[in-house]
C-alpha cells in the first residue's frame, strides 16, 4: 500500500472507543497496518472504569432494534456492513424488550479481544497529547484529553471546537399542530423561516409552574455546572424570575400572530434543522430536565401537544468540531487532508452513530490511499442521511444529531388515514435498507461483512469514485 500520502501503508487511530474500534477492523481488513492508540488505563477518564476498548459509559443500550425507528434502521444498515460493534452487541445482548442492550463488561471484552486478534492492528496504550503526523483518524469521543483537544483546536481553529454541549430538543415537523403555530420572523425581517407557538398569560404561567417543578438530571462529579449566559438551561433561567423567559428566549416582541394581528404574551420559536423542513429545534430550550419530564412539560406548549421528539435536550461536557465548517464530505479536515475525524467528535449522538462514522471514515481513508474519494451512501439511507446532516447543517447553530427519520428525504406519495405514520416509516425503512444493499453491491463492499477483500474487488472495494485529483488538493472541500 504505497499510494501517495500513505507511505508504507500504515495509519494511526487515536481513540479506542466504538468509532476507533470499528475503523481499525475495516482498515486492517483492507490491508493497512494500524496503530490504535487508547490512553486508558494509563490515563483514566472520570467516566470510564476499565481499560477495555469500546467501553460503554452511559446507557448500555445501542437503541431500538425495531425497523420502525431511526435507530433500528441504522442498526440494520450496520449489520449489512458487517459492523464489529453490532456483532459483539448481539453476542452480549441482555433482555431489554425491543432494544439492543448489552452486558457492558462482556461486550467491551469481546471488542477488545476481536481487535487484539487482528494481526495488522497494534494497540498502543498511553495518551496522545498532540495530533500525529501522517494519515490519522481522530476518534477520541466526548472526553478527549485537554492536551489533545488543544492540538485539535490549533489545527481546526479555536472558535470551531466546542468543549461544552448545550442541546435543545428537536421535534418532527409532521407532529407539530399547523392549526396552532404560525410562520414569522421577528419584525418581519427576511423570510418567515421560524414557526411560532403562541402562549397566552394562563398558558405561560402554567408552563413556568411545571418547568420549575420538573425533575432535573444531576450533574456528574466531573461536570461543573458552569454555564455561559448564551446557553443557560431554560429551567435555570426560569428560576431567576417568572417573567425571565418572557423577556428572553420566549419574548414575543415583533412576532404578531397574522391570524389576529395581536402579539401573544409569549412565544416558543421553532427553527428549521434541515433543508427539507422535516425537523425543528426549540430555540433557546437547552435543558437538563429528565427525558420523561421534557416530553411532559414541553408538550404543554400550544402546538406541541402531540410533538414527536427525535432528540431530547441535554447539557454536558463534550468535545465536538463544527463539521459543516471544517470537514470535507469524506470526514477529512479541509486544512489537513490526511487527518480524519469520526465518532461523537464529528457531531453525532449515540453509540451506533459513532460506530457508523468510524466505519465511513475508515472507508474514506481506504479510498484516498487508492487514489479515489469515498462516495457516501445515498441520503435515503440512515448513514447517508446522518452524514448529510453533519455536512450541510448551519455552522452557526450546529449541534450533535442522532439517527431519526427526519434525516431522510420524504417520500413523494402522501400517507393518509389511520396508521399513516407507521406506513410512512415502513416505506422509509425499506427504501433505506434497499438503497444501502445496492450501494454495497455497486462498490463491491461485500468484503466488509466477510472480513477481508477478495483479490478481484481489492481495487474497488472501498466504495470509491475515481476523482483522485480533487481528493489530493489540500485546499479543496469534497
N, C-alpha and C positions, 0 to 999 in steps of 0.2 A: 504494500500500500504506500506508494511513493508519490502520490498525487501532490500537486503544488499546494503548499501551505500545511501539509500534514506530515512532512518529513518522513520518518521511519514508520509511520502508521500507528503511532501511539497518541493517546488522548488522555486528558485529565478530567475527572469529575470531582467537583467539590460538593460534598454533602451526600450522606448515605441514607437519606430518607426514602420515601416511596418513589419520587421522581428520579433520584440518583440511581437507585437500585434498578428500576425499570430500564433506564438508559444504559446502564452497564451491561445488562443482559442483551440488549439489541446490538450494541456496538461490538461486544465480544463475538456474537453470532455472525456479524458482518466481517469479522477478520481483524478487528483493531485490538491492540494491546492497551488495556485500560488501567490507569491508576486511580482508584476510587478512594478519595480522602474523606475520612469521618473523624471529627475531633473527639468524639466520645470513645472510651471513658476517660481519656487523658484530660480532656477539657469538658466537664459536665455542663449541662444547661439546667436552669431552675425547674424545667418541666419534665425532662427525661429521667428515667430511673435506672436504665441499663446501658450497655454499650452495643446492644444489638442494632443491626440495620433495620430500617423501616419500623421503628418502634412507634406505636400509636399513643399519643399523649392526651388527647381529648376524648372524644367518643370512641367506642370500639366498633362502631358501625360504619361500613362503607356506603350505606344508603339502601334505599328500597330496591328490591330486585324486580318489582312489578314493571312491566313494559309500558304501563300507563303513566309512568313518572319519568321525568327527565333523567334522574339518576339511574333508573332501570335501563333506559336506552343506552346511557353511557357505559354501564357495566357490560351490557350485551356487545357493544362495539369493541370494548377492550378484550372481551373473550374471543371475538373474531380475530383480533390481532395477537392472540397468544400471550396476553398480559401475565407476567410473572406474579404481579400483585394479586390479580383476581384468582389465579390458580391457587396461590397459597391461602388466600382468604377462604376459598371454597373448601380446602382441606381442613381448615381450622374453624369452620363456621359453628356457631352456637345457636340454639333455638332463639329466634327473635322475630317470629311472625314472618312477614314478607321482606324483612331487612336482611342484608348480608352483614351480620355482626360476627366478630371473631373472638376467639380466646387470645388475648393480646400477646402473652409471652410465647405461646406456641407459634403464632403467626410470625412474630419477629424472628424467632429462632429458625423457622422454615426459610424465610427470605435470606437470612444471614448464611445459612448452610448452602442454599442454592447459589448464591454469589461466590462463596468460598470454593465451590466445586467447579467454577469456570476457570479453565486453565489460563485464559488470556486476561483475567482480572486479578489485580493485586490490591488488596485493601490496605490502605496506609492510615495508621492511627495518629492523631495529633492535629492541632489547629493549623489551618492555612490562613495566615494573617494578611496576605496580600494576593491579588489576582496573579495566578501563574502565567508564564509566557507560553505561547503555542496554543493549539486547539484545546479549548477548555469549555466545560459545561458547568455553570454555577447552579446548583440545586440545593441551596442551604436552608430554605424554608423561612418561617416567620421568626425563628430565634437565631438568625445569623449573628455571629460574634461581632462585637463592636469594631474590632480592628479590620475585619474583612468588609464590614459594612462601609467603613470609611474609604477603603480601597475601591469598592464599587461606586461610591459616591463620587470619587475623583474621576473615575472612568465615565460615569453616566451623567454627571452633573448634579451637584448637591441639591438643587431645587427639584430634582426629579426622583429623589429617593425618599420614601416615607417610612418613619420608624414607629408611627402610632396609627392605628387603623380605626377610623370612625366611619361606621357603616350605617346608612339609613335603610329602612325596609324598601322592597320593590314589590309591586303588585302587577298582576296580569291585566292588560288593558281590557280584555273582554269580561273581566269581573267587576269593572267599575260601572256604577249606575249612571248612564249617559243622560237620564232624565233629571239628575240632581246636579251634576258637575257642569261647569261651563268653561269654554276655552277663552283665555285672555292673557295678555302680557301687561305688566304693570304700566299704567298711564298710556296704554295703547301703543307702546313703543315696539316697532317691528311686528313680526308675525305673531299671532296668538298661539304660541307653542306650548303654553302651560295649561293644564287642566286645574280648575279651582273648585275646592269643596267648601261651600259656604256654611258658616255656623252662625246661628242666632245667639243672643245672650244666654238663653237657657241651655242650648247645646254646648256652648263654650264652658259654662260653669260646671255642668255635669262632666264634661271631658276632663277638666282640670281636677275635679274631685277624684275621679277614677285613676288618672295618671299619677297623682301624688301618692295615692294609697296602694298602687300596684307593687307587686314583689319585684325586687331588683336582684341582678346577679352580683354576688360578692366578688370583689377583686381577688385575684391570686396573690400569694405572698410576694411574688416578684413583679407584680404590676402596681406601680404607684399611680394613684388616681390624681394625676395632674393633667388638666385639660386646657387646651388652647381655647380662647374665647370663641374662635370660629368653628369649633367642633364640640361645643358643650352638649352633653346629653340633654335631651328635651326635658326629662324629669328633674334634672338639676336646675335648669332654668326656671321650671315651674315652682320649685321650692323657694326661689328668690322673691316671689310675689305672684298673686293670682293673675295679674294683668301683664306679666313679663312676656309671655308668649304672644299676646295680642299686639305688643309693640315690637316683637322680634320676628321669628320665622312665620308666625300666623297673622302678621299685620295685613289688614285689608286695604290699606291706602292705595288708590289708583286701580282698584280691581272691582269696579261696579258690575253687578250681575246684569248682563244685557237683556234679560227677560223682564227685569223690574226697574232697571236704572238705579237701584239703590246699592249702596256699599254695605256688605254684610258686617256683622260685629267682628268676625274673624274669618280667615280662610286657611285651608291647608292646600298648598300648591303641589302639584304632581308634575315632575319634569320627565320628559321622554328619555329613556335609557338606550334606545336603539333606533336606527334609522326608520325601521318599518313601523314604529309606534305600537309595538306589542307589549312593551314593558314600561312602567312608570315608577319613578323614585319619589318618595315622600320627602320633599325638600326640607332640610333642616331637622329631620326627625331621627338623627343618630341617637341611640338609646342603649341602656343596659338593663332594660326590663327583661324578665324571663320570657322565653319564647311564647308560652301559652298566654301570658299577660299581654304581650304585644298584640296578638291576634284579637284578644278580647277588647282591649282598650282602643286600639286603632280602628276597629270596626264600629266604634261609636261615632266616627266621623261621617257626616252625611255624604252619601255617595260610595262609601266603602263598607256598607253593611254586609256585603257578600264578597268582600275582597279575597282574592286568592293571593297569598303571599309566596312569591317564588324565592325570595330571600328575606330573612329577618335581620333586624338591626343588631349591631354589637359595637363595642369599643374595647379594644385590647391591643396589647403590644404586637406589632407586626413589622415586617420589613418587605416592602414590595416596590418595584420600579414602575414608572409611568410607561408601560409597554407601548401605548399608541404613539408616544412622542419619541421613544428611544429604540425600539426594536424593529427589525425587518420582519417580513412575513414568515421567515423561517426561524424566528426567535433568536437571531443573532443581533448583536449590538451594532447599530449603524456606524458608530465611530470606531469600532474594532470588530471586524467581521469574523475573526477567529474566536470570538467569545460568545457563547450561547447561554441562555437562561431557561430554566424550567422549574415547574412546581409552583408553590404558592407565591414565590417571589415575582412571578410574571403577572400576578393579579387574578389568580383563580382561587376559589374556595372549595375545600373538600379533598378527602383522600384520593378518591377515584380521579378527580380532575387533575390532581398533582401527578399521579401516575401517567395519565394520558399525555400531559405536557412533556414529561420526561421521555416518553416513547417517541413523540413527534420531534422533539429536539434532537434525539439520537438519530432518527431517520434523516433529519436535515444535515447533520454532520456527515453521515454516510454519503448523502447526495453531493455535498460540497467536495468531498475527497475524490469523488468520481467525475468531477468537472461538470456538475449539473446543479440544479436547485430543486428543492422539495416542492412538489405540487401538493398543497394541503388537501385533506379530504373535503368533499363538497360541503357548502354551507348547510345543506339539507341534513347532514349528519350532526350528531351532538358534539363530536370532537371538532368538526369543521365549524360549527356554529360558535363554539366557545373560543376557538382561535380567531374567528372573525370578529367577535366582540372585543377581545383584548387588543386587537389590531386597530379597529375602527372607532372605538369609543372616544368621546370627547376628552382629551388630555386634561382639561381644566377641572373635570369632575370625575376623573377615573377612580373607580373603586373595584375591589375584587368581586368576582362573579362566580356562581356555581352553575351547574347544568340545570336547564329548565327549558320547557317547550317554547318559551318566548324568544329563545335564541334562534329558532328555526323559521325559515320563510313560511308564511301562512299558505295553506292550500288555496288553489284557485276557486274550488267549489265551496259553497257555504253549507254548513251542517245545521239543521234546524230541528226543532222539536225536542221531545224528551230523549235524553241520552246523547244530545248533540256534542257536548263537551267530550264525553268518553269516546264517541265515534271519531271525532277530530283527532284526539290524541292517538288512537289506534292507527289512524291513517298516517299521521306524522311519524310514529314509531316504525311502521312497516316501511315507509319511504326511507327513513334514516338507515335502517339495517340493510335494506336492499342496495342503497347507494354506497354504503360502506363496503359491502361484499363486492360490488362491482369495482370500486376503487382499488381494493386489494388485488383482485384478479387482473385489472388493467395494468398494474405496475408489478406484477409477479411477486407479490409480497406474501405468498403462502408460506415462505420460509420463516416468517415471524412466529407462526404457530408451531412449525416443525422444529425450530431451534437453530437452524443454520441454512444459509442459502445453497441452492444447487449450483453446479458449475454453469448450467445453461442460463440461470437467472442472475448470476452474480454481477453482471454489468447493469442490470436494470432493476435490481431487487430493492432499491431504496425509494421507489415511487417518485421518480425524478423526471424532469424535462431538461433537454439539452440547451441550457441557457447559461453556460459557464461564464461567459463574458460579463453578464450582468451580475452574477454572484461574486465574481472576483473583484469588482470595483468597490474599494473600501468606502467610498462615499455614497454609494447608491442605496436606495431603500427598496428592498424587494417587496 
